[in-house]
């Protein structure tokens, strides 16, 4: 004879928090002034500061998020600053 099947509930799904799309500008240090936009039609991601009008654009993939564009911008700023320090 077999056992009766239990009516166990499935485990609840973990909810992922949404990532930010607005960030602090590395040039003017204004909080929430950099907005990242992704144009999937042309595969271009753009980060623009509303205060100092600085901008950065890069190529994107289907998995790219706004935080990735901002991180690439910060990495590029650090790379350029390190090149200037080595050259001077």
Secondary structure as the mmCIF struct_conf table of DSSP 4:
data_model
#
loop_
_struct_conf.conf_type_id
_struct_conf.id
_struct_conf.beg_label_comp_id
_struct_conf.beg_label_asym_id
_struct_conf.beg_label_seq_id
_struct_conf.end_label_comp_id
_struct_conf.end_label_asym_id
_struct_conf.end_label_seq_id
HELX_LH_PP_P HELX_LH_PP_P1 UNK A 2 UNK A 6
HELX_LH_PP_P HELX_LH_PP_P2 UNK A 8 UNK A 20
BEND BEND1 UNK A 21 UNK A 21
STRN STRN1 UNK A 22 UNK A 23
TURN_TY1_P TURN_TY1_P1 UNK A 26 UNK A 28
TURN_TY1_P TURN_TY1_P2 UNK A 31 UNK A 32
STRN STRN2 UNK A 34 UNK A 39
TURN_TY1_P TURN_TY1_P3 UNK A 40 UNK A 43
STRN STRN3 UNK A 44 UNK A 49
TURN_TY1_P TURN_TY1_P4 UNK A 50 UNK A 52
STRN STRN4 UNK A 55 UNK A 59
TURN_TY1_P TURN_TY1_P5 UNK A 62 UNK A 63
HELX_RH_AL_P HELX_RH_AL_P1 UNK A 66 UNK A 87
#
